[in-house]
Amino acid sequence: MQRISIDHRVRSELRHPEKAHRPDNPVQRKPDWIRVRAPSSPVYAETRGLMRDHKLVTVCEEAACPNIGECWSQRHATMMIMGEICTRACSFCNVATGLPHALDAGEPERVADAVAKLGLRHVVVTSVDRDDLADGGAGHFARTIAAIRAASPGTTIEILTPDFLRKPGALEIVVAARPDVFNHNIETVPRLYPGIRPGARYYQSVRLLDDVKRLDPSIFTKSGMMLGLGEERMEVLQVMDDFRIADVDFLTLGQYLQPTPKHAAVARFVSPAEFDDYAAAARAKGFLQVSATPLTRSSYHADADFAALRDARERKLAAQGIRV
């Protein structure tokens, strides 16, 4: 057991060199309500094989998502474009940090081909942060959206983007490609940003979501937070209010899970009842769609959630006497 622990630590330090000097935060035992089974489905193996054959990266693997077994067994995989190395060093994230490689010009078409072969009705495409690129990767997002539209015209597209901090014109490029859902995660409350998301700015993220609606009100906007990092209830409710001012349509809330001892510690495990309470508060504030459970992640059940989101908008417009 000791040798396994040492090997894990070496791997995490190589993957996250900026965290190697930090003292360890013991990884707490998870409560029963967030334990999941190891993947074993033959369809899981097929999905994994397809990703390998197309030389694609998924956030499911890179971020150590607890839902990978369930999602991949249903052929749902979240593509992560622009490589597997991020230029940011967030203390919660398991994606590798460092100097990324050059963009792969053939990646958009390979993503589109994989989407077609998986037969996805709805696909989520995310990326690492690419602060090294003049447009933050906006053009690559746009090319990927266009390639999926060409290969699978009936597939709805959800993107989960970086904040495009100090990348003028980048957001306009992505919005012009007209994804169905524009997601950008706020991750945590403003007070915790210096320690949890030091390379980002809270109000930049809120403004990004607000600007999407200003540029194209027909695009659904979505954002999410991790709970259990030390946030207070009133801070979470304030973030909800900030989102509603920005007309964000869809809110996701999930439990933060610590990837390695070098990452930010879990302050506490939020109970399912508390998640239910937050969900009720969010619905009362006017979000069209809310997903708030310990295992909720940005792309978890994204296809069913998108259908519910679209229906909710149609009902809202119909109630206002607007024909859809």
C-alpha positions in Angstrom: 0.0 0.0 0.0 2.8 2.4 0.8 4.4 1.9 -2.6 1.1 2.6 -4.4 0.7 5.9 -2.4 4.3 7.0 -3.3 3.7 6.2 -7.0 0.4 8.2 -7.0 2.2 11.2 -5.4 5.0 11.1 -8.1 2.5 11.0 -10.9 0.5 13.9 -9.4 3.6 16.0 -9.0 4.6 15.4 -12.6 1.0 16.2 -13.7 0.8 19.3 -11.5 4.4 20.6 -11.1 3.2 23.9 -9.6 1.6 21.9 -6.7 4.6 19.7 -5.9 5.8 22.0 -3.1 2.5 22.2 -1.3 1.9 20.3 1.9 -0.5 17.4 1.5 -4.2 17.7 2.3 -5.4 14.3 3.4 -8.1 13.0 1.1 -11.3 12.4 3.1 -13.3 9.2 2.9 -16.4 9.8 0.8 -19.9 9.4 2.3 -22.1 6.7 0.9 -24.2 9.0 -1.2 -21.3 9.9 -3.6 -19.7 6.5 -4.1 -19.9 5.1 -7.6 -19.2 1.7 -9.1 -16.1 1.0 -11.2 -16.9 1.0 -14.9 -17.4 -2.5 -16.3 -19.9 -2.2 -19.2 -18.9 -3.4 -22.7 -20.3 -0.2 -24.1 -17.9 1.7 -21.8 -15.0 -0.1 -23.4 -16.3 0.6 -26.9 -16.6 4.3 -26.1 -13.1 4.4 -24.7 -11.8 2.6 -27.8 -13.5 5.1 -30.0 -11.9 8.0 -28.2 -8.5 6.3 -28.5 -9.0 5.5 -32.2 -9.8 9.2 -32.9 -6.9 10.4 -30.7 -9.3 12.5 -28.7 -9.0 13.8 -25.1 -12.0 13.8 -22.8 -12.6 15.8 -19.7 -14.3 12.6 -18.3 -10.8 11.1 -17.9 -8.6 14.2 -17.5 -10.8 15.6 -14.7 -11.3 12.2 -13.0 -15.1 12.5 -13.3 -16.9 10.1 -10.9 -19.7 9.6 -13.5 -17.5 8.3 -16.3 -18.7 4.7 -15.9 -22.4 5.6 -16.2 -22.0 8.2 -19.0 -19.6 6.2 -21.2 -21.9 3.1 -20.8 -24.5 5.3 -22.5 -22.0 6.5 -25.2 -21.9 10.0 -23.7 -18.5 11.5 -23.7 -17.5 15.1 -23.2 -14.8 16.1 -25.7 -11.9 18.2 -24.5 -10.3 20.1 -27.3 -7.0 21.9 -27.7 -4.9 19.3 -25.9 -4.7 17.9 -22.4 -2.4 20.6 -20.9 -3.9 23.7 -19.3 -2.1 27.1 -18.9 -4.0 27.7 -15.6 -3.2 26.1 -12.2 -6.5 26.0 -10.4 -6.2 24.3 -7.0 -9.3 22.1 -7.5 -8.6 20.8 -11.0 -7.0 17.5 -12.1 -6.2 18.5 -15.6 -2.4 18.7 -16.2 -0.7 22.1 -16.0 2.1 23.3 -18.2 3.0 24.6 -21.6 0.5 23.2 -24.2 1.4 21.9 -27.6 0.4 23.5 -30.9 -3.2 23.2 -31.9 -4.1 20.1 -33.9 -5.7 21.3 -37.2 -7.4 18.0 -37.7 -9.0 17.8 -34.3 -12.4 19.5 -35.2 -13.1 16.9 -37.9 -12.1 14.0 -35.7 -14.4 15.3 -32.9 -17.2 15.5 -35.5 -16.6 12.0 -36.7 -16.7 10.6 -33.2 -19.9 12.5 -32.5 -21.5 11.0 -35.6 -20.3 7.4 -34.8 -21.6 7.7 -31.2 -24.9 8.9 -32.6 -25.2 11.7 -30.1 -28.3 13.8 -29.9 -26.5 16.3 -27.8 -22.7 16.8 -27.4 -20.7 18.8 -24.9 -17.3 20.2 -26.0 -15.0 21.8 -23.5 -11.3 22.7 -23.5 -8.3 23.5 -21.4 -7.4 27.1 -20.9 -5.2 28.3 -23.7 -3.8 31.7 -22.4 -0.9 31.2 -24.8 -3.1 31.7 -27.9 -4.1 35.2 -29.2 -7.8 34.3 -29.3 -7.7 31.9 -26.3 -8.8 29.1 -28.7 -12.0 30.8 -29.8 -11.3 30.0 -33.5 -10.8 26.3 -32.7 -14.1 26.2 -30.8 -15.8 27.8 -33.8 -14.2 25.3 -36.2 -15.2 22.4 -34.0 -18.8 23.6 -33.9 -18.9 23.9 -37.7 -17.5 20.5 -38.2 -20.1 18.9 -35.9 -22.9 20.7 -37.7 -21.6 19.4 -41.0 -21.3 15.8 -39.8 -24.4 15.6 -37.5 -26.9 18.4 -38.4 -29.4 17.0 -35.9 -27.0 17.1 -33.0 -27.4 20.0 -30.5 -24.1 21.4 -29.3 -23.1 22.6 -25.9 -19.8 24.2 -25.3 -18.0 24.8 -22.0 -15.4 27.5 -22.5 -12.6 29.2 -20.7 -13.1 32.8 -19.6 -11.2 34.4 -22.5 -9.6 36.8 -20.0 -7.8 39.6 -21.9 -8.7 38.0 -25.3 -10.7 40.8 -27.0 -13.0 39.6 -29.8 -12.7 35.9 -28.7 -16.2 35.6 -27.4 -17.7 37.1 -30.5 -16.0 34.4 -32.6 -17.6 31.6 -30.5 -21.0 33.2 -30.3 -21.0 33.7 -34.1 -20.7 29.9 -34.5 -24.0 29.6 -32.7 -23.7 26.8 -30.2 -27.0 25.8 -28.7 -25.7 26.1 -25.1 -22.9 28.3 -24.0 -21.5 27.1 -20.6 -18.8 28.7 -18.6 -18.4 27.6 -15.0 -18.0 30.1 -12.2 -16.7 27.2 -10.0 -16.9 28.9 -6.6 -17.9 32.1 -4.7 -15.8 35.3 -5.2 -14.2 35.1 -1.7 -12.5 31.8 -2.5 -11.1 32.8 -5.9 -7.6 33.7 -4.8 -7.0 30.2 -3.4 -9.2 28.1 -5.7 -9.2 29.8 -9.1 -6.2 32.3 -8.9 -5.8 32.8 -12.6 -9.5 33.9 -13.1 -11.6 36.9 -12.1 -15.2 36.3 -10.8 -16.7 39.3 -12.5 -15.0 38.5 -15.8 -16.8 35.2 -15.8 -20.2 36.7 -14.9 -19.7 39.4 -17.6 -18.8 36.7 -20.2 -22.2 35.0 -19.6 -24.0 38.3 -19.7 -22.3 39.2 -23.0 -23.4 36.0 -24.6 -27.0 37.0 -24.1 -26.3 40.5 -25.3 -24.7 39.2 -28.5 -27.3 36.4 -29.2 -30.3 36.1 -26.8 -31.3 32.8 -28.5 -28.3 30.9 -27.1 -28.9 29.2 -23.8 -26.4 30.1 -21.1 -25.3 27.8 -18.3 -22.9 27.9 -15.4 -22.0 25.7 -12.4 -20.4 25.7 -9.0 -18.7 23.2 -6.8 -19.9 23.1 -3.2 -17.9 21.9 -0.2 -14.9 24.3 -0.6 -15.7 26.5 2.4 -18.4 28.6 0.9 -21.3 30.0 3.0 -25.0 29.6 2.1 -25.5 33.4 1.6 -22.5 33.5 -0.7 -24.0 30.8 -2.9 -27.4 32.6 -3.0 -25.6 35.8 -4.0 -23.9 34.0 -6.9 -27.4 32.8 -8.0 -28.6 36.4 -7.9 -25.6 37.6 -10.0 -26.4 34.9 -12.5 -30.0 35.9 -12.8 -28.9 39.5 -13.4 -26.9 38.1 -16.3 -29.9 36.1 -17.4 -28.2 32.7 -17.0 -30.7 30.0 -17.9 -29.2 26.8 -16.3 -27.4 26.3 -13.0 -25.5 23.2 -11.9 -24.3 22.5 -8.4 -22.2 19.5 -7.4 -19.9 18.3 -4.6 -16.2 19.1 -4.9 -14.1 16.0 -4.8 -10.4 16.3 -4.1 -8.3 14.6 -6.9 -5.0 14.2 -5.0 -3.4 15.2 -1.6 -1.8 18.2 -3.4 -5.2 19.7 -4.4 -7.5 21.9 -2.3 -9.0 20.1 0.6 -12.7 19.3 0.9 -14.0 21.6 3.7 -17.1 19.4 4.0 -19.4 17.0 2.2 -22.7 18.8 1.5 -25.7 16.5 2.1 -28.3 15.6 -0.5 -30.9 17.5 1.5 -28.8 20.7 1.3 -28.5 20.2 -2.5 -32.3 19.9 -2.7 -32.6 23.1 -0.7 -30.3 25.0 -3.0 -32.2 23.6 -6.1 -35.5 24.9 -4.7 -33.9 28.3 -4.0 -32.5 28.5 -7.6 -35.9 27.6 -9.1 -37.5 30.3 -7.1 -35.0 32.8 -8.4 -36.1 32.0 -12.0 -33.6 29.7 -13.6 -35.1 27.7 -16.4 -33.2 24.5 -15.4 -31.4 23.5 -12.3 -29.3 20.4 -11.5 -28.1 20.2 -7.9 -27.0 16.9 -6.5 -23.7 15.7 -5.0 -22.7 13.9 -8.3 -23.9 16.7 -10.7 -21.2 17.8 -13.1 -21.5 20.2 -16.0 -22.1 17.6 -18.7 -23.9 15.0 -16.5 -27.2 14.0 -18.2 -26.6 17.0 -20.5 -28.8 15.6 -23.3 -31.9 15.1 -21.1 -31.2 18.4 -19.4 -31.1 20.2 -22.7 -34.5 18.8 -23.7 -35.9 20.0 -20.4 -34.3 23.4 -20.8 -35.7 23.9 -24.3 -39.2 22.9 -23.0 -39.0 25.3 -20.1 -38.2 28.2 -22.4 -41.1 27.3 -24.7 -43.5 27.2 -21.7 -42.2 30.5 -20.4 -42.6 32.2 -23.8 -46.1 30.7 -24.2 -47.1 32.0 -20.9 -46.0 35.5 -22.0 -48.1 35.1 -25.2 -45.1 34.8 -27.4 -45.4 32.2 -30.2 -42.5 29.8 -30.6 
